[in-house]
Amino acid sequence: MPRQITLASRPSGWPTADNFALTETELPALRNGQILVRNLFMSVDPYMRGRMNDVKSYVPPFQLGEPLDGGAIGEVVESLSPDLRKGDLVLHGLGWRDQAVLDAAHARRLDPIEGMSPSAYLGVLGMPALTAYAGLLDVASFKAGDAVFVSGAAGAVGSFAGQIAKLKGASHVIGSAGSDEKVAHLREIGFDAAFNYKKGPVAEQLRQAAPDGIDVYFDNVGADHLEAAIGSLNLGGRVAICGAIAVYNSTEPTPAPRNLALVIGKRLTLRGFIVTDHSARMPDMVTEMGGWLREGKLSFSETVVDGLENAPQAFLGLLRGENTGKMIVRL
Amino acid sequence: MPRQITLASRPSGWPTADNFALTETELPALRNGQILVRNLFMSVDPYMRGRMNDVKSYVPPFQLGEPLDGGAIGEVVESLSPDLRKGDLVLHGLGWRDQAVLDAAHARRLDPIEGMSPSAYLGVLGMPALTAYAGLLDVASFKAGDAVFVSGAAGAVGSFAGQIAKLKGASHVIGSAGSDEKVAHLREIGFDAAFNYKKGPVAEQLRQAAPDGIDVYFDNVGADHLEAAIGSLNLGGRVAICGAIAVYNSTEPTPAPRNLALVIGKRLTLRGFIVTDHSARMPDMVTEMGGWLREGKLSFSETVVDGLENAPQAFLGLLRGENTGKMIVRL
């Protein structure tokens, strides 16, 4: 029987395994234009935490008793569409299940990449890479010579944002992460400086890592990280606000940067963004990231968890920061 | 003897009269290229509160025992410059004193405007107007059809920001102010809606005044006003952060908007600015504001206090919100 992960209950604060259920299901018969896909990989991403709340946001909330969804890579098993054939590799939006029936129009055929796992399309050539690319270049208006700070830098988006900045001529790239191992990893992949935010106040560690200040902050964390960044930003500095993982599990409104009034004197720009608004940049991103990959200039890591039944744990681990690079579930 | 107001002590929290002293002074002899000016009007502005702290900011702090400074209009009494003549009306930066000696290059000759007080150059045709103009049009990228919320709307900058928005085709302009009289005044000068922020939670009053949300927020206040605006901003909304009068007298770091993470899903842009970066827009502003003034489409008010000795009280009153429109001291 096809299996899926459904939303068993809505979390208040940190989600737990109890909020998820592994259930069996029956798939509808294929209609014209549809495909049956066997999923090979699925993505777990921080934004999914917001979808567990019953709150209107930029993506609809998950529904109680219904399967979750999200990015997935699968192989076409059966096709009633002239556009896709059995054996085709596709990217689609019905993750959190081992099989899916969907309209061929909602799947994108992928070219297998020699020597790389298809899961790259969920990371270094997919949504997280586009998020980093568009966030840094378009939202934060990065330019060569800027000093850049990235929080959550050992995650998929963060590690790409830092590396893109470096490859595009940043004067100095600083990353924060939640363990010494991750900090060492950031240095290995080319960050000029990195610190463990659990080891001391972010503001102080950032000031030490960037005594001359920063020009761009790529924010995946919010809260004290954003406050520290505002403190260290130079005149005309820019913040791309991509995520706020520090507050996703808060049950109370979170006090935000107490130094927000500094945006005036420093002429700062803070800009929130959602990657789906930037899909027009996908070809540029794939061209540039693909080139850097071929030239060996870009590193990417995956933390791979096996089995659909372990997808909730993979997601919970992601929220706790247990991944380095892209968190992937292999089905 | 020439008189001046000096900084007697630095305030902690709200300033008081004790922080100021009225002293007599001697003026240096005029050197070549200099002028002696008798001041007619001087400006008190919220940004001066920041200069009372011993903190590096976008303008240097006032110095203990030294005269304060700021925008002033005066008449040239003596000139050793070929560029200015006795009797010329000038705008310059040595307010807080009844006479000043300065380089002619640091004064701008003004054309008297028929039927208007020269103090207009400190308000509707001066820095506050440019602040509103550049903040709304350039920083917040206002466009016709936007719904606009202005806080501190009965002040000089706020009243101009709201009126410019309306004259440029805003769908709806909402203002907040601190008294029922000011709220009535805002309705008279063309705001579509206005509320007294002291009468209830800002977020709730704003939601009622703008049930369909806002597209632009012109922020003079910060704190709960900014939080309310973030809550009401529509997708792609923009905030020009001009001032934060709610926090200028705080002795502790102020909790900022607890809902700042909404900037992500709503794709908001928050941008701080300082008017001096926008002086290139002065001619555009004077042309447009001057035109609206001649056509009777633009209202402006002044709250005028007489006498240099009362300048500290005028400034303290400004911080308490006792002015409607531009707060001016007539010397």
Boltz contact constraints between the chains, C-beta under 6 A:
constraints:
  - contact:
      token1: [A, 57]
      token2: [B, 265]
      max_distance: 6.0
  - contact:
      token1: [A, 58]
      token2: [B, 265]
      max_distance: 6.0
  - contact:
      token1: [A, 222]
      token2: [B, 261]
      max_distance: 6.0
  - contact:
      token1: [A, 241]
      token2: [B, 263]
      max_distance: 6.0
  - contact:
      token1: [A, 241]
      token2: [B, 264]
      max_distance: 6.0
  - contact:
      token1: [A, 244]
      token2: [B, 261]
      max_distance: 6.0
  - contact:
      token1: [A, 247]
      token2: [B, 261]
      max_distance: 6.0
  - contact:
      token1: [A, 253]
      token2: [B, 258]
      max_distance: 6.0
  - contact:
      token1: [A, 254]
      token2: [B, 258]
      max_distance: 6.0
  - contact:
      token1: [A, 255]
      token2: [B, 255]
      max_distance: 6.0
  - contact:
      token1: [A, 255]
      token2: [B, 258]
      max_distance: 6.0
  - contact:
      token1: [A, 256]
      token2: [B, 256]
      max_distance: 6.0
  - contact:
      token1: [A, 256]
      token2: [B, 257]
      max_distance: 6.0
  - contact:
      token1: [A, 256]
      token2: [B, 260]
      max_distance: 6.0
  - contact:
      token1: [A, 257]
      token2: [B, 256]
      max_distance: 6.0
  - contact:
      token1: [A, 258]
      token2: [B, 253]
      max_distance: 6.0
  - contact:
      token1: [A, 258]
      token2: [B, 254]
      max_distance: 6.0
  - contact:
      token1: [A, 258]
      token2: [B, 255]
      max_distance: 6.0
  - contact:
      token1: [A, 260]
      token2: [B, 256]
      max_distance: 6.0
  - contact:
      token1: [A, 261]
      token2: [B, 222]
      max_distance: 6.0
  - contact:
      token1: [A, 261]
      token2: [B, 244]
      max_distance: 6.0
  - contact:
      token1: [A, 261]
      token2: [B, 247]
      max_distance: 6.0
  - contact:
      token1: [A, 263]
      token2: [B, 241]
      max_distance: 6.0
  - contact:
      token1: [A, 263]
      token2: [B, 272]
      max_distance: 6.0
  - contact:
      token1: [A, 264]
      token2: [B, 241]
      max_distance: 6.0
  - contact:
      token1: [A, 264]
      token2: [B, 272]
      max_distance: 6.0
  - contact:
      token1: [A, 265]
      token2: [B, 57]
      max_distance: 6.0
  - contact:
      token1: [A, 265]
      token2: [B, 58]
      max_distance: 6.0
  - contact:
      token1: [A, 267]
      token2: [B, 272]
      max_distance: 6.0
  - contact:
      token1: [A, 267]
      token2: [B, 273]
      max_distance: 6.0
  - contact:
      token1: [A, 268]
      token2: [B, 272]
      max_distance: 6.0
  - contact:
      token1: [A, 269]
      token2: [B, 271]
      max_distance: 6.0
  - contact:
      token1: [A, 270]
      token2: [B, 270]
      max_distance: 6.0
  - contact:
      token1: [A, 271]
      token2: [B, 269]
      max_distance: 6.0
  - contact:
      token1: [A, 272]
      token2: [B, 263]
      max_distance: 6.0
  - contact:
      token1: [A, 272]
      token2: [B, 264]
      max_distance: 6.0
  - contact:
      token1: [A, 272]
      token2: [B, 267]
      max_distance: 6.0
  - contact:
      token1: [A, 272]
      token2: [B, 268]
      max_distance: 6.0
  - contact:
      token1: [A, 273]
      token2: [B, 267]
      max_distance: 6.0
